[in-house]
Amino acid sequence: MVLQFGQVAFGLGGIPFGEVDEFGVDWAIDENGFEGWGATASTRETVQRARASGGWSGKGYLTPRNLSLSGRFFAPTPELAVLALDRLNDAASIDDTLLTVTEPGRVRSLMVHRTDDVLHKWLMPTVCVWGIGLVADDPRKLHAPLMGTTRLPSSVGGLSVPFTVPLTISAVQVSGQVSLTNPGNTTGSVVLRIDGPCVGPVVTHVSSGRSLVFSSSLILGAGEWLVIDMDARSVLANGQSSRSGYVTGRGWSGFLPGENTWSFTAAGFDAGSLLTVVATPADK
């Protein structure tokens, strides 16, 4: 599907709004049928300064994103129309559901849940007008995740032989760094995975100078790993048991707009240690 400037299509719970689904139902979007996609409001409040001009205000944060979707669907038969309404009710879930929004040149997504009734009105036995209200607790518009890996920094080999024609054998170097670029305009999420064997790992977000430091008493054996969610500030061993108590330097960080670099070191060197960075670009 090729979208023209200003057009939008979205998918929710398996329904391709703006397209024809596998049952032959055409899910049309109203001209103003997608509201709330702009930047959300701020929690920042300003109060008048006492006995002075101007005001004081604290730090602001984005509010949840409220979205309204509306349109109509055209079904081949009345029976398929009834089933289409059932699918619409199911797609607009009260549980977190992925909403994927397609615009000319890019696809972004966020998790949403229903805030009110699913509205509908039958115009004909095969034509129905519908409306949905949704909210995204995290208002950021997320791009496809980016991933990079590195092992601990090392340099192996390297030799220069002074023949008439110099012969050089280059060293094999591992930088111990991962660099990824966030093309968005706000800080995205970061999830790290550290695979053992590894002792006392340290991951530094060079771009902000923040370091996540683990105690040297944290020992990962071969086949063991940590999953670190920077947004949730959680550390799980093998995806289950918390290891937050081993964090001695809580330099949590995010995926800043522009280029980001993470460096990987540890209390002891093992060539098998591996850092994987999964960073998700985001827009306001």
N, C-alpha and C positions, 0 to 999 in steps of 0.2 A: 504494500500500500504506500503510495507516494503522497505525502501531505504537502499542501500549499501553505505559503506563509500565513500565519494566523490560525491554521487548523490544528486540531488536537484529537488524539484518540487515546483511549485508556482501557486497561484490562483490570478486572476485579473479579476474583473468585471464578475464573475460567470464562467469563463473559467478555467478548471483544467489542466494547462499546465503540461505535464509529465504523463497524464492519458487519459483515454477514457471518453468523456462526455456522457450525457444522450441521445444524438442523434446518438451515435455510432461513433463519430469523434475522432480519435486518435491524440492528440496534442503532438507531439514529440518535444523534446528540443535538439538542436545541442550540440555536445560535448563541444564546447566553447560558448554555447548560453546563458550564464548568466554572464555578466561582470559588475563590479562595486560594488560587495558585500563586498570587503575589506574595511579597514579603509579609510576614505576620507582625502583629503589634509587639510593643516592648513593655516590660514590667516596670521600666524606669519611671519614677515619679519625681516631680520637682515641687519643692515647697519654698515659700517666700522666706528670704533671710530676715531675721529679726532686726528691726531698726536699721535696715540697709536696703539698697537697691539690689535687684537680682534674686537669685534663688540658689538652693542647694539640691543636688540630686545624687543618688547612688548609682551603682552599676545596674545596667539593664540587661534583661534576658528575653529571648524570644518566647512568646506565648504559644500554646498549642495551635496547630493549624486546623481551622474549620473549613470544610469543603462542602459544596452543594453540587449535586449532579442531577441533571434532568434531561429528558428526551422522550422518545417514543419507539416502540418496536412494532415491526410489521411481520406477521407470521404467515406461512403458506396456508395453514388450516386453523380452525378454531381450537382443535385439540392441541396442536403445537403451540398455540398462543397461551393456553392455560399452563402448559409445561414451562414455557418461557418465563411466565410470571413466577412460578415456583423457583426457577433457577435464580431469578432476580432477588427474591426474598432470601435465598440461601447465600448468594454472593455478598449481600449487604449484611455481614455477620456482626454480632456483638463482640466476637473475639477478634484479635488482631489478624488482619488480612492484608496481603500485599496488593497495593495499588500501583500499577505501572503506567506511566504517562509518556506517550510518544508525541513529540513535536518535530517540526522540520529539523533534521540534522542531529537529534539526540533523544535518548531515552533515559528517564529518571524514575525513581520509585520512592515509596515510603509506606510504612505500616499504618493502617487505619482501622477504625471500628465504627459501627453505626451509632448515631446519637439519638435517632427518633424513629418514627414509623416510616416504613417504605410506602410512599404514596403512589396510588395508581388510579386511573380512570379509563374505562373502556370506551373508545370512540366507535369501534365496530367489533364484531366477533374476532377479528384478526388484527386489530390495531389498538394499542394501549399506550396512554401517556403515563410516564412514571417520574418519580423524584426521590432522591436519596440524600440524607444528611450524614456526613462522616466527620470524624476528627482524627488527627494524627498527633499523638502525645509528643513525639519527636518531630518538629516541623521541618526539618531539613530535607531537601530534595536530593536523593542519593544517586550518584552515578554507579556504573559497574565497578566492583572492587578491583584494585590493583595489587599485585603480589611481587615480592622480591625475596631472595634468600642469600645468605652468606654463612661461611664458616668462620671460626676464629681467625684473626689476622696471623699470617705466617708467610715465610719466604723460604723456599727450598731450592737448592741448586745454584747455578750460576758459575760460569767458568770462562776465562779469556786466555787463549793459547797464543803466544807471540810468534806465530809463523810469519813468513813473508807476506801472506795475505791473512790478516788477523782472523782467527776463528773465535766466535763468541757463542757460548751456550747460555741462553737467557734463563734467569731464575723464574720459578713458578711462584707467583705472589697471590695471596688472598688478602684483600683489603680489610675484611671484617666490617664492611659497610654496605648498607642498602640505601639507594636513592630512588625516590618516587616523586612525581609531580602531581599536585592537586590543582586541576584546572578550574575548580569552583571558586566561589567567593566567600566561603565560610569554612570553619574547621570541621573536618570529617572524622569518622571513627577509625580507630586502629586496634587490631587484634594481633598479638604476637604469639608465636609458638616456638619454644625452645626444646630441641630434641637432644637427649643425652647420647653418649656420656658427657656430662658437664658438671662442674663444681663452682658454686658461687657466681652465677652469671650476672653480668651488668649490661643493660641496654641503655644507651644514651641517645636522646633525640638531639642531635647536634644543632638543629635549627633553633631550638629554644634553650638548649643547655641543660635540659632536665634529664636526670639519670634515674632509672629504676634499678636499684641495687639489691641483690639477694645475699644473705649471709653465706659465708663459706661453709656453714654446716648443711646447706642445701646441696645434696648430692643426687644427681640424676644418673641412673645406670643406663646401659644400652637398652633401647626399646622403651624407655620412659620419656615423658615429655611434660611441659607446662603449657597451659593456654592462658594468656594474659589479655583481658579485655580492658583497654584503657578507659573507655567510657564508663563501664560498670565498676571499674577499679577492683576487679576480681582476679584471683590467681588460682587456677585449678590444676592439680596434678593428674595426668592421664584422663583429663576431662571430667573428674569427679570430686576428688578431695581438695579442700582449700589449703593453700600454702601461703596465705597472706601474712601469716606470722613470721615468715622468713624474709619478708621485705624490710630492709633496714634503711633504704633511701627511697622515699615515695615520690619520685619525680614523674608523676603521671603526665602524659602529653597527648596531643591529638595531631591530626593530619592538617597542618596549616595550609592556607592557600599558597601556591607556588611550589618551589622545590623543597623537599624534605629529605634529610639524611639521618639514618640510625646507625650507630656503631655498636659492635658486639665484642665484649671482652669477658673474661672470667677469672676466678681466683687461681685456676689451674688450666693448663693447655691440654686439649685433646682434639686431635684432628677430626674426630667424628662429631663434635659439637656443631649444631646447626640452628641458625635463627631464621625463621620465616616471618615476614611482615606482610600482613593483609591490611591495606588502607583503602578507605572508601571516600572518594571525592564527594563534596557536598556543596549545595547552593542554598541561599536563604529563600 
